[in-house]
């Protein structure tokens, strides 16, 4: 129940499999995401390293540190999906490691996923073997 309808949850995972990543590359992506108004997950370890969550800027003392992997997690309104993905496609040219992007979207009452249409429009493949959360347990988001 964490995700409300009309919002996209996104993860950008850096350095896997086995390549690693420097925080300076994670910083580049975090700054771009911040420019597009995402809300960073407050309990994420990378968010704890941010000097300023409004700009996505990581602390200077960690920028040269290398980690096996790092994940930025955030949410934003679905209307910003195309601009956020386009911005990630641009900044990836400046990033010196591998990273993947995962998105999550809550199903509409009819069982459809609004995000699938946007992925199709942008020519981004999606796979039926993706994780599906059936929503068991106590929901905490307002529906």
N, CA, C and O atoms as CSV, one atom per row, in Angstrom:
chain,resi,resn,atom,element,x,y,z
A,1,UNK,N,N,0.780,-1.211,0.000
A,1,UNK,CA,C,0.000,0.000,0.000
A,1,UNK,C,C,0.820,1.274,0.000
A,1,UNK,O,O,0.271,2.338,0.286
A,2,UNK,N,N,2.097,1.220,-0.303
A,2,UNK,CA,C,2.937,2.423,-0.273
A,2,UNK,C,C,2.747,3.307,-1.492
A,2,UNK,O,O,2.979,4.514,-1.417
A,3,UNK,N,N,2.334,2.737,-2.607
A,3,UNK,CA,C,2.251,3.513,-3.838
A,3,UNK,C,C,0.807,3.863,-4.146
A,3,UNK,O,O,-0.071,3.000,-4.165
A,4,UNK,N,N,0.584,5.118,-4.382
A,4,UNK,CA,C,-0.751,5.567,-4.722
A,4,UNK,C,C,-0.928,5.558,-6.237
A,4,UNK,O,O,0.039,5.663,-6.992
A,5,UNK,N,N,-2.149,5.433,-6.652
A,5,UNK,CA,C,-2.433,5.491,-8.087
A,5,UNK,C,C,-2.011,6.856,-8.620
A,5,UNK,O,O,-2.147,7.874,-7.941
A,6,UNK,N,N,-1.501,6.857,-9.838
A,6,UNK,CA,C,-1.069,8.107,-10.455
A,6,UNK,C,C,0.382,8.453,-10.157
A,6,UNK,O,O,0.861,9.507,-10.575
A,7,UNK,N,N,1.090,7.585,-9.443
A,7,UNK,CA,C,2.498,7.817,-9.104
A,7,UNK,C,C,3.342,6.671,-9.633
A,7,UNK,O,O,2.859,5.552,-9.805
A,8,UNK,N,N,4.604,6.966,-9.887
A,8,UNK,CA,C,5.581,5.973,-10.305
A,8,UNK,C,C,6.624,5.867,-9.207
A,8,UNK,O,O,7.148,6.876,-8.735
A,9,UNK,N,N,6.921,4.650,-8.807
A,9,UNK,CA,C,8.056,4.393,-7.936
A,9,UNK,C,C,9.200,3.949,-8.826
A,9,UNK,O,O,9.000,3.148,-9.740
A,10,UNK,N,N,10.392,4.455,-8.572
A,10,UNK,CA,C,11.505,4.127,-9.452
A,10,UNK,C,C,12.757,3.835,-8.644
A,10,UNK,O,O,13.025,4.464,-7.620
A,11,UNK,N,N,13.511,2.868,-9.130
A,11,UNK,CA,C,14.814,2.568,-8.571
A,11,UNK,C,C,15.847,2.638,-9.680
A,11,UNK,O,O,15.620,2.136,-10.781
A,12,UNK,N,N,16.974,3.257,-9.393
A,12,UNK,CA,C,18.120,3.255,-10.305
A,12,UNK,C,C,19.219,2.496,-9.579
A,12,UNK,O,O,19.730,2.950,-8.556
A,13,UNK,N,N,19.577,1.342,-10.114
A,13,UNK,CA,C,20.541,0.460,-9.451
A,13,UNK,C,C,21.863,0.489,-10.206
A,13,UNK,O,O,21.917,0.188,-11.398
A,14,UNK,N,N,22.920,0.851,-9.502
A,14,UNK,CA,C,24.241,1.072,-10.094
A,14,UNK,C,C,25.212,-0.046,-9.736
A,14,UNK,O,O,25.209,-0.547,-8.612
A,15,UNK,N,N,26.045,-0.432,-10.706
A,15,UNK,CA,C,27.193,-1.282,-10.442
A,15,UNK,C,C,27.003,-2.770,-10.537
A,15,UNK,O,O,27.985,-3.508,-10.476
A,16,UNK,N,N,25.817,-3.234,-10.681
A,16,UNK,CA,C,25.609,-4.681,-10.750
A,16,UNK,C,C,25.548,-5.117,-12.204
A,16,UNK,O,O,25.016,-4.367,-13.023
A,17,UNK,N,N,26.049,-6.256,-12.565
A,17,UNK,CA,C,26.587,-7.326,-11.738
A,17,UNK,C,C,28.107,-7.257,-11.630
A,17,UNK,O,O,28.799,-7.351,-12.644
A,18,UNK,N,N,28.617,-7.100,-10.461
A,18,UNK,CA,C,30.037,-7.218,-10.167
A,18,UNK,C,C,30.949,-6.131,-10.690
A,18,UNK,O,O,32.168,-6.294,-10.625
A,19,UNK,N,N,30.430,-5.034,-11.205
A,19,UNK,CA,C,31.254,-3.966,-11.761
A,19,UNK,C,C,31.569,-2.920,-10.698
A,19,UNK,O,O,32.674,-2.378,-10.656
A,20,UNK,N,N,30.598,-2.643,-9.847
A,20,UNK,CA,C,30.757,-1.608,-8.831
A,20,UNK,C,C,30.456,-0.236,-9.395
A,20,UNK,O,O,30.294,-0.054,-10.601
A,21,UNK,N,N,30.388,0.718,-8.493
A,21,UNK,CA,C,30.079,2.093,-8.893
A,21,UNK,C,C,30.714,3.066,-7.924
A,21,UNK,O,O,30.864,2.770,-6.738
A,22,UNK,N,N,31.081,4.214,-8.427
A,22,UNK,CA,C,31.561,5.306,-7.566
A,22,UNK,C,C,30.382,6.213,-7.275
A,22,UNK,O,O,29.505,6.405,-8.118
A,23,UNK,N,N,30.370,6.768,-6.077
A,23,UNK,CA,C,29.278,7.647,-5.698
A,23,UNK,C,C,29.200,8.885,-6.581
A,23,UNK,O,O,28.136,9.498,-6.668
A,24,UNK,N,N,30.287,9.272,-7.238
A,24,UNK,CA,C,30.215,10.437,-8.128
A,24,UNK,C,C,29.260,10.182,-9.288
A,24,UNK,O,O,28.613,11.111,-9.772
A,25,UNK,N,N,29.165,8.912,-9.746
A,25,UNK,CA,C,28.214,8.583,-10.807
A,25,UNK,C,C,26.785,8.556,-10.276
A,25,UNK,O,O,25.859,9.008,-10.950
A,26,UNK,N,N,26.610,8.033,-9.086
A,26,UNK,CA,C,25.286,8.032,-8.459
A,26,UNK,C,C,24.834,9.473,-8.232
A,26,UNK,O,O,23.658,9.793,-8.407
A,27,UNK,N,N,25.764,10.337,-7.843
A,27,UNK,CA,C,25.487,11.762,-7.628
A,27,UNK,C,C,24.965,12.423,-8.902
A,27,UNK,O,O,24.022,13.212,-8.848
A,28,UNK,N,N,25.570,12.108,-10.045
A,28,UNK,CA,C,25.137,12.705,-11.318
A,28,UNK,C,C,23.671,12.389,-11.593
A,28,UNK,O,O,22.900,13.263,-11.991
A,29,UNK,N,N,23.297,11.138,-11.379
A,29,UNK,CA,C,21.924,10.725,-11.653
A,29,UNK,C,C,20.975,11.324,-10.622
A,29,UNK,O,O,19.894,11.793,-10.976
A,30,UNK,N,N,21.369,11.312,-9.356
A,30,UNK,CA,C,20.518,11.878,-8.305
A,30,UNK,C,C,20.228,13.353,-8.566
A,30,UNK,O,O,19.106,13.813,-8.355
A,31,UNK,N,N,21.225,14.085,-9.021
A,31,UNK,CA,C,21.020,15.509,-9.319
A,31,UNK,C,C,20.034,15.711,-10.464
A,31,UNK,O,O,19.190,16.606,-10.412
A,32,UNK,N,N,20.141,14.887,-11.484
A,32,UNK,CA,C,19.220,14.985,-12.614
A,32,UNK,C,C,17.796,14.657,-12.163
A,32,UNK,O,O,16.848,15.350,-12.534
A,33,UNK,N,N,17.648,13.609,-11.369
A,33,UNK,CA,C,16.320,13.257,-10.870
A,33,UNK,C,C,15.728,14.392,-10.038
A,33,UNK,O,O,14.546,14.713,-10.164
A,34,UNK,N,N,16.552,14.992,-9.194
A,34,UNK,CA,C,16.081,16.092,-8.345
A,34,UNK,C,C,15.590,17.266,-9.188
A,34,UNK,O,O,14.611,17.921,-8.830
A,35,UNK,N,N,16.261,17.533,-10.298
A,35,UNK,CA,C,15.832,18.633,-11.180
A,35,UNK,C,C,14.422,18.411,-11.723
A,35,UNK,O,O,13.735,19.359,-12.103
A,36,UNK,N,N,14.005,17.152,-11.754
A,36,UNK,CA,C,12.676,16.825,-12.272
A,36,UNK,C,C,11.665,16.609,-11.148
A,36,UNK,O,O,10.570,16.097,-11.378
A,37,UNK,N,N,12.038,16.999,-9.942
A,37,UNK,CA,C,11.083,17.042,-8.843
A,37,UNK,C,C,10.717,15.725,-8.197
A,37,UNK,O,O,9.647,15.612,-7.599
A,38,UNK,N,N,11.583,14.718,-8.303
A,38,UNK,CA,C,11.266,13.453,-7.648
A,38,UNK,C,C,11.354,13.612,-6.132
A,38,UNK,O,O,11.994,14.535,-5.628
A,39,UNK,N,N,10.705,12.703,-5.420
A,39,UNK,CA,C,10.813,12.635,-3.968
A,39,UNK,C,C,11.657,11.412,-3.635
A,39,UNK,O,O,11.244,10.283,-3.904
A,40,UNK,N,N,12.837,11.625,-3.051
A,40,UNK,CA,C,13.727,10.520,-2.712
A,40,UNK,C,C,13.211,9.775,-1.487
A,40,UNK,O,O,12.674,10.381,-0.560
A,41,UNK,N,N,13.380,8.454,-1.492
A,41,UNK,CA,C,12.986,7.612,-0.370
A,41,UNK,C,C,13.857,7.939,0.836
A,41,UNK,O,O,15.078,7.795,0.782
A,42,UNK,N,N,13.241,8.372,1.904
A,42,UNK,CA,C,13.997,8.845,3.075
A,42,UNK,C,C,14.761,7.732,3.784
A,42,UNK,O,O,15.767,8.010,4.438
A,43,UNK,N,N,14.319,6.485,3.675
A,43,UNK,CA,C,14.983,5.382,4.385
A,43,UNK,C,C,16.028,4.668,3.536
A,43,UNK,O,O,16.564,3.643,3.956
A,44,UNK,N,N,16.322,5.189,2.361
A,44,UNK,CA,C,17.314,4.585,1.478
A,44,UNK,C,C,18.715,5.014,1.909
A,44,UNK,O,O,18.918,6.188,2.220
A,45,UNK,N,N,19.688,4.100,1.938
A,45,UNK,CA,C,21.058,4.462,2.341
A,45,UNK,C,C,21.699,5.563,1.492
A,45,UNK,O,O,22.455,6.377,2.021
A,46,UNK,N,N,21.413,5.604,0.191
A,46,UNK,CA,C,21.980,6.665,-0.652
A,46,UNK,C,C,21.396,8.017,-0.257
A,46,UNK,O,O,22.105,9.023,-0.252
A,47,UNK,N,N,20.120,8.044,0.069
A,47,UNK,CA,C,19.487,9.295,0.493
A,47,UNK,C,C,20.156,9.833,1.755
A,47,UNK,O,O,20.298,11.046,1.910
A,48,UNK,N,N,20.570,8.941,2.657
A,48,UNK,CA,C,21.272,9.364,3.874
A,48,UNK,C,C,22.583,10.089,3.548
A,48,UNK,O,O,23.054,10.907,4.338
A,49,UNK,N,N,23.165,9.791,2.389
A,49,UNK,CA,C,24.429,10.411,1.994
A,49,UNK,C,C,24.240,11.732,1.257
A,49,UNK,O,O,25.215,12.383,0.884
A,50,UNK,N,N,22.999,12.122,1.050
A,50,UNK,CA,C,22.738,13.376,0.342
A,50,UNK,C,C,22.967,14.574,1.255
A,50,UNK,O,O,22.492,14.635,2.389
A,51,UNK,N,N,23.711,15.513,0.711
A,51,UNK,CA,C,23.928,16.786,1.401
A,51,UNK,C,C,22.648,17.612,1.358
A,51,UNK,O,O,22.325,18.343,2.294
A,52,UNK,N,N,21.925,17.476,0.242
A,52,UNK,CA,C,20.708,18.245,0.032
A,52,UNK,C,C,19.740,17.415,-0.816
A,52,UNK,O,O,20.005,17.175,-1.994
A,53,UNK,N,N,18.632,16.980,-0.236
A,53,UNK,CA,C,17.661,16.155,-0.970
A,53,UNK,C,C,16.945,16.931,-2.070
A,53,UNK,O,O,16.451,16.329,-3.024
A,54,UNK,N,N,16.881,18.245,-1.954
A,54,UNK,CA,C,16.197,19.045,-2.991
A,54,UNK,C,C,17.011,19.085,-4.281
A,54,UNK,O,O,16.446,19.185,-5.370
A,55,UNK,N,N,18.354,19.007,-4.161
A,55,UNK,CA,C,19.207,19.033,-5.347
A,55,UNK,C,C,19.750,17.645,-5.700
A,55,UNK,O,O,20.280,17.453,-6.795
A,56,UNK,N,N,19.625,16.677,-4.790
A,56,UNK,CA,C,20.172,15.346,-5.006
A,56,UNK,C,C,21.671,15.261,-4.785
A,56,UNK,O,O,22.261,14.199,-4.984
A,57,UNK,N,N,22.298,16.352,-4.380
A,57,UNK,CA,C,23.756,16.420,-4.198
A,57,UNK,C,C,24.197,15.511,-3.052
A,57,UNK,O,O,23.700,15.613,-1.930
A,58,UNK,N,N,25.149,14.612,-3.363
A,58,UNK,CA,C,25.735,13.769,-2.330
A,58,UNK,C,C,26.877,14.514,-1.634
A,58,UNK,O,O,27.441,15.466,-2.173
A,59,UNK,N,N,27.194,14.063,-0.446
A,59,UNK,CA,C,28.299,14.675,0.310
A,59,UNK,C,C,29.612,14.526,-0.475
A,59,UNK,O,O,29.872,13.485,-1.078
A,60,UNK,N,N,30.416,15.568,-0.454
A,60,UNK,CA,C,31.693,15.563,-1.181
A,60,UNK,C,C,32.638,14.463,-0.710
A,60,UNK,O,O,33.384,13.906,-1.515
A,61,UNK,N,N,32.617,14.144,0.580
A,61,UNK,CA,C,33.572,13.174,1.120
A,61,UNK,C,C,33.316,11.734,0.669
A,61,UNK,O,O,34.151,10.864,0.919
A,62,UNK,N,N,32.188,11.461,0.012
A,62,UNK,CA,C,31.918,10.097,-0.444
A,62,UNK,C,C,32.012,9.945,-1.965
A,62,UNK,O,O,31.943,8.823,-2.467
A,63,UNK,N,N,32.164,11.023,-2.698
A,63,UNK,CA,C,32.081,10.967,-4.158
A,63,UNK,C,C,33.080,10.016,-4.802
A,63,UNK,O,O,32.759,9.393,-5.813
A,64,UNK,N,N,34.279,9.887,-4.248
A,64,UNK,CA,C,35.284,8.997,-4.839
A,64,UNK,C,C,35.236,7.574,-4.303
A,64,UNK,O,O,36.001,6.719,-4.749
A,65,UNK,N,N,34.354,7.313,-3.358
A,65,UNK,CA,C,34.222,5.970,-2.791
A,65,UNK,C,C,33.562,5.035,-3.799
A,65,UNK,O,O,32.637,5.416,-4.516
A,66,UNK,N,N,34.065,3.793,-3.835
A,66,UNK,CA,C,33.489,2.786,-4.725
A,66,UNK,C,C,32.742,1.752,-3.889
A,66,UNK,O,O,33.213,1.312,-2.840
A,67,UNK,N,N,31.562,1.376,-4.386
A,67,UNK,CA,C,30.740,0.375,-3.719
A,67,UNK,C,C,30.370,-0.713,-4.722
A,67,UNK,O,O,30.420,-0.498,-5.934
A,68,UNK,N,N,30.002,-1.870,-4.209
A,68,UNK,CA,C,29.574,-2.957,-5.089
A,68,UNK,C,C,28.320,-2.547,-5.853
A,68,UNK,O,O,28.188,-2.816,-7.047
A,69,UNK,N,N,27.408,-1.895,-5.149
A,69,UNK,CA,C,26.202,-1.400,-5.810
A,69,UNK,C,C,25.586,-0.295,-4.968
A,69,UNK,O,O,25.863,-0.173,-3.774
A,70,UNK,N,N,24.763,0.491,-5.597
A,70,UNK,CA,C,24.021,1.536,-4.914
A,70,UNK,C,C,22.695,1.720,-5.622
A,70,UNK,O,O,22.605,1.572,-6.840
A,71,UNK,N,N,21.667,2.041,-4.853
A,71,UNK,CA,C,20.344,2.195,-5.437
A,71,UNK,C,C,19.727,3.515,-4.997
A,71,UNK,O,O,19.666,3.821,-3.806
A,72,UNK,N,N,19.272,4.287,-5.968
A,72,UNK,CA,C,18.471,5.481,-5.689
A,72,UNK,C,C,17.014,5.046,-5.812
A,72,UNK,O,O,16.630,4.413,-6.796
A,73,UNK,N,N,16.213,5.383,-4.820
A,73,UNK,CA,C,14.782,5.097,-4.878
A,73,UNK,C,C,14.012,6.403,-4.764
A,73,UNK,O,O,14.356,7.265,-3.955
A,74,UNK,N,N,12.967,6.548,-5.577
A,74,UNK,CA,C,12.190,7.779,-5.549
A,74,UNK,C,C,10.789,7.534,-6.091
A,74,UNK,O,O,10.494,6.476,-6.646
A,75,UNK,N,N,9.942,8.527,-5.920
A,75,UNK,CA,C,8.598,8.516,-6.497
A,75,UNK,C,C,8.341,9.857,-7.171
A,75,UNK,O,O,8.951,10.870,-6.828
A,76,UNK,N,N,7.425,9.843,-8.135
A,76,UNK,CA,C,7.019,11.074,-8.817
A,76,UNK,C,C,5.694,10.822,-9.525
A,76,UNK,O,O,5.330,9.674,-9.777
A,77,UNK,N,N,4.971,11.895,-9.847
A,77,UNK,CA,C,3.693,11.727,-10.553
A,77,UNK,C,C,3.912,11.106,-11.931
A,77,UNK,O,O,4.896,11.406,-12.608
A,78,UNK,N,N,2.996,10.248,-12.334
A,78,UNK,CA,C,3.128,9.536,-13.601
A,78,UNK,C,C,3.234,10.500,-14.788
A,78,UNK,O,O,3.810,10.147,-15.817
A,79,UNK,N,N,2.692,11.697,-14.655
A,79,UNK,CA,C,2.772,12.683,-15.748
A,79,UNK,C,C,4.222,13.073,-16.056
A,79,UNK,O,O,4.508,13.570,-17.145
A,80,UNK,N,N,5.120,12.857,-15.124
A,80,UNK,CA,C,6.530,13.205,-15.333
A,80,UNK,C,C,7.353,12.041,-15.881
A,80,UNK,O,O,8.556,12.188,-16.101
A,81,UNK,N,N,6.726,10.895,-16.104
A,81,UNK,CA,C,7.471,9.700,-16.490
A,81,UNK,C,C,8.344,9.917,-17.725
A,81,UNK,O,O,9.540,9.627,-17.699
A,82,UNK,N,N,7.755,10.423,-18.798
A,82,UNK,CA,C,8.523,10.583,-20.042
A,82,UNK,C,C,9.695,11.540,-19.862
A,82,UNK,O,O,10.784,11.274,-20.371
A,83,UNK,N,N,9.495,12.648,-19.150
A,83,UNK,CA,C,10.600,13.596,-18.962
A,83,UNK,C,C,11.694,13.007,-18.081
A,83,UNK,O,O,12.876,13.259,-18.319
A,84,UNK,N,N,11.324,12.232,-17.073
A,84,UNK,CA,C,12.330,11.620,-16.199
A,84,UNK,C,C,13.143,10.585,-16.973
A,84,UNK,O,O,14.370,10.576,-16.884
A,85,UNK,N,N,12.483,9.723,-17.722
A,85,UNK,CA,C,13.186,8.700,-18.492
A,85,UNK,C,C,14.074,9.341,-19.560
A,85,UNK,O,O,15.197,8.889,-19.780
A,86,UNK,N,N,13.587,10.379,-20.217
A,86,UNK,CA,C,14.394,11.084,-21.220
A,86,UNK,C,C,15.639,11.685,-20.569
A,86,UNK,O,O,16.726,11.627,-21.143
A,87,UNK,N,N,15.490,12.255,-19.387
A,87,UNK,CA,C,16.636,12.827,-18.667
A,87,UNK,C,C,17.638,11.742,-18.284
A,87,UNK,O,O,18.846,11.970,-18.346
A,88,UNK,N,N,17.150,10.562,-17.889
A,88,UNK,CA,C,18.051,9.458,-17.551
A,88,UNK,C,C,18.815,8.975,-18.781
A,88,UNK,O,O,19.991,8.623,-18.687
A,89,UNK,N,N,18.152,8.959,-19.925
A,89,UNK,CA,C,18.829,8.555,-21.160
A,89,UNK,C,C,19.964,9.527,-21.498
A,89,UNK,O,O,20.993,9.119,-22.036
A,90,UNK,N,N,19.776,10.800,-21.184
A,90,UNK,CA,C,20.829,11.793,-21.439
A,90,UNK,C,C,21.992,11.651,-20.453
A,90,UNK,O,O,23.152,11.621,-20.863
A,91,UNK,N,N,21.687,11.565,-19.168
A,91,UNK,CA,C,22.755,11.523,-18.160
A,91,UNK,C,C,23.535,10.206,-18.213
A,91,UNK,O,O,24.687,10.163,-17.781
A,92,UNK,N,N,22.940,9.148,-18.727
A,92,UNK,CA,C,23.657,7.875,-18.778
A,92,UNK,C,C,24.935,7.975,-19.600
A,92,UNK,O,O,25.859,7.185,-19.408
A,93,UNK,N,N,24.995,8.934,-20.507
A,93,UNK,CA,C,26.193,9.136,-21.323
A,93,UNK,C,C,27.373,9.619,-20.478
A,93,UNK,O,O,28.526,9.481,-20.889
A,94,UNK,N,N,27.092,10.185,-19.301
A,94,UNK,CA,C,28.127,10.723,-18.419
A,94,UNK,C,C,28.480,9.782,-17.269
A,94,UNK,O,O,29.362,10.084,-16.466
A,95,UNK,N,N,27.801,8.654,-17.191
A,95,UNK,CA,C,27.975,7.729,-16.064
A,95,UNK,C,C,28.942,6.623,-16.465
A,95,UNK,O,O,28.787,5.996,-17.513
A,96,UNK,N,N,29.951,6.389,-15.611
A,96,UNK,CA,C,31.016,5.445,-15.916
A,96,UNK,C,C,30.802,4.089,-15.233
A,96,UNK,O,O,31.742,3.515,-14.683
A,97,UNK,N,N,29.580,3.587,-15.267
A,97,UNK,CA,C,29.275,2.252,-14.771
A,97,UNK,C,C,27.943,1.825,-15.377
A,97,UNK,O,O,27.290,2.599,-16.077
A,98,UNK,N,N,27.556,0.609,-15.106
A,98,UNK,CA,C,26.253,0.137,-15.564
A,98,UNK,C,C,25.190,0.547,-14.552
A,98,UNK,O,O,25.449,0.600,-13.349
A,99,UNK,N,N,23.991,0.835,-15.053
A,99,UNK,CA,C,22.873,0.988,-14.130
A,99,UNK,C,C,21.580,0.585,-14.807
A,99,UNK,O,O,21.418,0.719,-16.020
A,100,UNK,N,N,20.673,0.093,-14.000
A,100,UNK,CA,C,19.372,-0.315,-14.507
A,100,UNK,C,C,18.309,0.537,-13.832
A,100,UNK,O,O,18.522,1.102,-12.760
A,101,UNK,N,N,17.170,0.612,-14.484
A,101,UNK,CA,C,16.058,1.410,-13.968
A,101,UNK,C,C,14.858,0.485,-13.824
A,101,UNK,O,O,14.457,-0.198,-14.767
A,102,UNK,N,N,14.297,0.482,-12.618
A,102,UNK,CA,C,13.092,-0.292,-12.345
A,102,UNK,C,C,11.967,0.684,-12.037
A,102,UNK,O,O,12.180,1.705,-11.383
A,103,UNK,N,N,10.788,0.368,-12.506
A,103,UNK,CA,C,9.638,1.224,-12.219
A,103,UNK,C,C,8.507,0.381,-11.644
A,103,UNK,O,O,8.359,-0.801,-11.955
A,104,UNK,N,N,7.728,1.021,-10.808
A,104,UNK,CA,C,6.587,0.358,-10.183
A,104,UNK,C,C,5.381,1.261,-10.335
A,104,UNK,O,O,5.484,2.484,-10.237
A,105,UNK,N,N,4.247,0.649,-10.573
A,105,UNK,CA,C,3.020,1.405,-10.809
A,105,UNK,C,C,1.865,0.585,-10.261
A,105,UNK,O,O,1.812,-0.630,-10.451
A,106,UNK,N,N,0.967,1.232,-9.601
A,106,UNK,CA,C,-0.177,0.545,-9.025
A,106,UNK,C,C,-1.235,0.308,-10.092
A,106,UNK,O,O,-1.510,1.184,-10.912
A,107,UNK,N,N,-1.818,-0.865,-10.076
A,107,UNK,CA,C,-2.860,-1.199,-11.050
A,107,UNK,C,C,-4.107,-0.368,-10.797
A,107,UNK,O,O,-4.435,-0.041,-9.657
A,108,UNK,N,N,-4.795,-0.032,-11.884
A,108,UNK,CA,C,-6.091,0.614,-11.783
A,108,UNK,C,C,-7.127,-0.434,-11.355
A,108,UNK,O,O,-6.856,-1.633,-11.425
A,109,UNK,N,N,-8.295,0.003,-10.919
A,109,UNK,CA,C,-9.315,-0.959,-10.479
A,109,UNK,C,C,-9.681,-2.016,-11.530
A,109,UNK,O,O,-10.085,-3.124,-11.178
A,110,UNK,N,N,-9.539,-1.676,-12.815
A,110,UNK,CA,C,-9.856,-2.649,-13.870
A,110,UNK,C,C,-8.703,-3.622,-14.137
A,110,UNK,O,O,-8.810,-4.483,-15.010
A,111,UNK,N,N,-7.597,-3.488,-13.385
A,111,UNK,CA,C,-6.456,-4.396,-13.543
A,111,UNK,C,C,-5.416,-3.924,-14.539
A,111,UNK,O,O,-4.395,-4.588,-14.720
A,112,UNK,N,N,-5.647,-2.808,-15.180
A,112,UNK,CA,C,-4.668,-2.300,-16.150
A,112,UNK,C,C,-3.610,-1.460,-15.433
A,112,UNK,O,O,-3.831,-0.956,-14.332
A,113,UNK,N,N,-2.457,-1.324,-16.086
A,113,UNK,CA,C,-1.351,-0.535,-15.552
A,113,UNK,C,C,-1.105,0.660,-16.470
A,113,UNK,O,O,-0.667,0.476,-17.606
A,114,UNK,N,N,-1.374,1.869,-16.009
A,114,UNK,CA,C,-1.181,3.052,-16.851
A,114,UNK,C,C,0.250,3.184,-17.370
A,114,UNK,O,O,0.471,3.733,-18.450
A,115,UNK,N,N,1.199,2.694,-16.624
A,115,UNK,CA,C,2.603,2.819,-17.012
A,115,UNK,C,C,2.933,2.011,-18.272
A,115,UNK,O,O,3.824,2.391,-19.032
A,116,UNK,N,N,2.225,0.907,-18.497
A,116,UNK,CA,C,2.510,0.073,-19.674
A,116,UNK,C,C,2.320,0.846,-20.971
A,116,UNK,O,O,3.105,0.695,-21.907
A,117,UNK,N,N,1.290,1.666,-21.030
A,117,UNK,CA,C,1.043,2.472,-22.240
A,117,UNK,C,C,2.215,3.427,-22.490
A,117,UNK,O,O,2.659,3.588,-23.627
A,118,UNK,N,N,2.711,4.059,-21.421
A,118,UNK,CA,C,3.829,4.992,-21.561
A,118,UNK,C,C,5.102,4.272,-21.981
A,118,UNK,O,O,5.856,4.779,-22.811
A,119,UNK,N,N,5.347,3.102,-21.419
A,119,UNK,CA,C,6.518,2.312,-21.830
A,119,UNK,C,C,6.431,1.975,-23.315
A,119,UNK,O,O,7.413,2.104,-24.047
A,120,UNK,N,N,5.250,1.543,-23.754
A,120,UNK,CA,C,5.053,1.217,-25.174
A,120,UNK,C,C,5.285,2.437,-26.058
A,120,UNK,O,O,5.949,2.339,-27.089
A,121,UNK,N,N,4.740,3.585,-25.658
A,121,UNK,CA,C,4.902,4.809,-26.444
A,121,UNK,C,C,6.370,5.206,-26.588
A,121,UNK,O,O,6.769,5.775,-27.604
A,122,UNK,N,N,7.164,4.906,-25.574
A,122,UNK,CA,C,8.585,5.268,-25.603
A,122,UNK,C,C,9.454,4.153,-26.186
A,122,UNK,O,O,10.671,4.306,-26.288
A,123,UNK,N,N,8.839,3.039,-26.568
A,123,UNK,CA,C,9.600,1.925,-27.135
A,123,UNK,C,C,10.451,1.199,-26.115
A,123,UNK,O,O,11.484,0.625,-26.458
A,124,UNK,N,N,10.027,1.221,-24.870
A,124,UNK,CA,C,10.775,0.558,-23.794
A,124,UNK,C,C,10.117,-0.789,-23.524
A,124,UNK,O,O,8.937,-0.842,-23.178
A,125,UNK,N,N,10.874,-1.887,-23.681
A,125,UNK,CA,C,10.276,-3.207,-23.460
A,125,UNK,C,C,9.964,-3.442,-21.980
A,125,UNK,O,O,10.662,-2.945,-21.097
A,126,UNK,N,N,8.922,-4.195,-21.735
A,126,UNK,CA,C,8.592,-4.630,-20.388
A,126,UNK,C,C,8.343,-6.123,-20.452
A,126,UNK,O,O,7.998,-6.665,-21.502
A,127,UNK,N,N,8.520,-6.773,-19.333
A,127,UNK,CA,C,8.496,-8.231,-19.331
A,127,UNK,C,C,7.433,-8.759,-18.383
A,127,UNK,O,O,7.236,-8.223,-17.292
A,128,UNK,N,N,6.749,-9.818,-18.811
A,128,UNK,CA,C,5.680,-10.381,-18.001
A,128,UNK,C,C,6.217,-11.089,-16.758
A,128,UNK,O,O,5.454,-11.382,-15.838
A,129,UNK,N,N,7.506,-11.362,-16.723
A,129,UNK,CA,C,8.066,-12.022,-15.552
A,129,UNK,C,C,8.505,-11.019,-14.490
A,129,UNK,O,O,9.267,-11.364,-13.587
A,130,UNK,N,N,8.036,-9.796,-14.592
A,130,UNK,CA,C,8.336,-8.783,-13.584
A,130,UNK,C,C,7.631,-9.109,-12.281
A,130,UNK,O,O,6.688,-9.899,-12.255
A,131,UNK,N,N,8.086,-8.507,-11.216
A,131,UNK,CA,C,7.508,-8.744,-9.895
A,131,UNK,C,C,6.108,-8.142,-9.824
A,131,UNK,O,O,5.885,-7.012,-10.259
A,132,UNK,N,N,5.198,-8.885,-9.289
A,132,UNK,CA,C,3.835,-8.411,-9.062
A,132,UNK,C,C,3.545,-8.514,-7.575
A,132,UNK,O,O,3.692,-9.588,-6.991
A,133,UNK,N,N,3.141,-7.427,-6.960
A,133,UNK,CA,C,2.753,-7.440,-5.559
A,133,UNK,C,C,1.236,-7.503,-5.523
A,133,UNK,O,O,0.558,-6.601,-6.015
A,134,UNK,N,N,0.707,-8.565,-4.941
A,134,UNK,CA,C,-0.744,-8.759,-4.955
A,134,UNK,C,C,-1.452,-7.954,-3.873
A,134,UNK,O,O,-2.680,-7.982,-3.782
A,135,UNK,N,N,-0.697,-7.246,-3.063
A,135,UNK,CA,C,-1.317,-6.340,-2.098
A,135,UNK,C,C,-1.854,-7.022,-0.861
A,135,UNK,O,O,-2.801,-6.524,-0.252
A,136,UNK,N,N,-1.284,-8.138,-0.474
A,136,UNK,CA,C,-1.715,-8.800,0.750
A,136,UNK,C,C,-1.203,-8.017,1.946
A,136,UNK,O,O,-0.182,-7.336,1.855
A,137,UNK,N,N,-1.881,-8.107,3.022
A,137,UNK,CA,C,-1.461,-7.368,4.207
A,137,UNK,C,C,-2.275,-6.096,4.360
A,137,UNK,O,O,-3.221,-5.854,3.610
A,138,UNK,N,N,-1.910,-5.312,5.310
A,138,UNK,CA,C,-2.653,-4.093,5.633
A,138,UNK,C,C,-2.160,-2.939,4.789
A,138,UNK,O,O,-0.990,-2.573,4.902
A,139,UNK,N,N,-2.995,-2.344,3.946
A,139,UNK,CA,C,-2.549,-1.202,3.133
A,139,UNK,C,C,-2.356,0.049,4.000
A,139,UNK,O,O,-3.124,0.307,4.927
A,140,UNK,N,N,-1.324,0.807,3.678
A,140,UNK,CA,C,-1.058,2.032,4.417
A,140,UNK,C,C,-1.241,3.288,3.574
A,140,UNK,O,O,-1.189,4.397,4.105
A,141,UNK,N,N,-1.454,3.134,2.278
A,141,UNK,CA,C,-1.671,4.305,1.413
A,141,UNK,C,C,-3.160,4.580,1.285
A,141,UNK,O,O,-3.981,3.663,1.339
A,142,UNK,N,N,-3.492,5.826,1.118
A,142,UNK,CA,C,-4.884,6.169,0.817
A,142,UNK,C,C,-5.177,5.815,-0.622
A,142,UNK,O,O,-4.381,6.117,-1.511
A,143,UNK,N,N,-6.297,5.187,-0.862
A,143,UNK,CA,C,-6.613,4.719,-2.200
A,143,UNK,C,C,-7.353,5.757,-2.985
A,143,UNK,O,O,-7.700,5.525,-4.143
